[in-house]
Amino acid sequence: MGTKALNFKMDEADILDMKQVAAVFNMSITDLVKRAVSEYIAELKRDPFYRLTVNVEEASVEESEDILEEIEGLSDDDLTIAATERIIV
């Protein structure tokens, strides 16, 4: 997989904070940001909303609202994936 550049804007105080932390650990800001983003993405992927909607390609606003209402009422036990089955049509 190739590498691409990405530009984004941040508050100056946050940039200074990142520079200080990166310097203490002798790492580049790029490495610091890449690690932080990777950890945050992993956290988001564990979120029940992501886990239940990642395979939904298209849903109407009403369908999305119904899904969210159902998710809010589920416990952690309800959200445990017991089995996976894929049916190709």
C-alpha positions, 0 to 999 in steps of 0.5 A: 500500500502506498503512502499519501500526504494529508494536510489538516489544521489544528489549534496552535496549542495542540500542535505545541503539545504534540511537539513536546510529547513527541520530543520527549519520546524521541519520535516524529509528530507524524508517528505520534499522529499515526499512532493516535489515529490508529488507536482511535480508529480501533476504538471506533470500530469497537463501537456498537453502532459501527459494528452493526452498520458497517455492512449496511451499504445504503439505508434511508433516514428512517431505517437509520433512525430505527437502527439507532433506536434498537442499538440504544436498547441493547446491552453489552451481552446483546451486542456480542457477536456469537456467529457470522454468516454471509449469504451471497445473492 
